Amino acid sequence: MLIVPVILVIIYLILAVLLNWIFLLWVVLLLICSVIIFFYAFKAKKKGKELARYIIYGLILILIGGVVQAIGGFIGYGTMFGPNNEYLFSPHNDIFHVIAAIGLIVFFKGIKKEFI
């Protein structure tokens, strides 16, 4: 299960160095890994494992956060602040990380129920 994401990370690093298009490649890598995780989660669901439900819910939350970040990035809202207006506050990025953190909590709750 881990060999595919490892290969994808290696491909990502090679392409990021060659193309210098890091963020878009990261999004593509996230989507590919999400599809792989969904595949294994549904496979585990067929076997009746409770962990599958938590994996699916957590991944859906993280993908919703990614959509929020993409929409906010597309709109391009940002606020400069600081003593000389040198800092950029982009709320869509912060909202994404809060949603992603909640998704990870759901992941780890499922892992705790399944293995501990």
N, C-alpha and C positions, 0 to 999 in steps of 0.2 A: 504494500500500500504506500510506503514512503518513497519508493524508487522513482515514481513518476514526478512528484513535486520536486525532488532533488534534481532530476534531469531538467525540469522546467526552470529551476533557479539558475542552473548552470547556463542554459540557453539565454535566460534573461540577462545574466551578467555579461555574456559575450556580446549580445546585441546592444546592451546599454553602452558598452565601451565603444563599439563600432559606430552606432547610430547617434549616440548621445541624446536619446529620446526616452529618458528614464521613466517619467511618470506614466506615459501611455503604455509602455511595456509592463509596468507594475500593475496597471489596471487589467491588461490582458492576462497576465499571470494569475491575478486574483480570480478572474472569471473562470479560467481553466481549472484552477485548484478547487473552486467552488463546485464546478460540475463533477469533478472526481469525488469530492466529499459527499455530494448528494447521491452519487451512484453507490458508494459504500454504505451510506446511511439507509437507503431504501433496501439494499441487500440485507443489512442487519435487521431492518424492520420485518422483512419476510421471515427471518429466523425468530422473531418475537422478542428481540432484545430491546429493553427500555431505553438504552442509550440513543438509539436511532432518533427517537422523538426529540430529544434535547439537541442533538446535532442539527437536525433539520430546522428547529425553531431558532437556534443560535445563528445558524448561517443565514436564515431569512432576515433576521435582525441586522446582521452585518451588511447584507446586500441592500437593505432599505437605507442604512446609513450611507452606503456608497452612492445611492441614487440622490440622497440629500446633498452630499458633497458635490456630485457632478452637476446638479442643477444650480447650486450656489456658485460653483466655479464658472459655469456657463454665463450666469447673470453677471458675475464679476464684482459682486458687492464686497467692498472692503473699506475699512476706516483706518486712516493713519493717526497714530497717537504717539505720545512720548514728548520729551522736552523739545525736540526739534522736528516732530512729526516723522521720525525715522522708523517707527514700528508699524507694521501692518496687522490689523486685526481682521481676520476673515472668519465670521461666525459659522459659515457652513462647514469649515474644517473642524472647528471645535465641536459642533453638534455631531458630526460624523464620529469623532472619537468617543463621545459619550455613549452614542448608540452602539458602537462597536464594543465598548467595554461591557455594556449590558449583555450583548450577544455572547461575549466570552464568559461572563458569569454563568449564563445558561449552559454553555458547553461544559464548564467545570462542574456544575451541579449534576449534570448527567453522568460525567465521568465518576464523580463521587458516589452516586447511587449505584452505578454499575460495578465498580471495582472495590469500593470500601464498605 
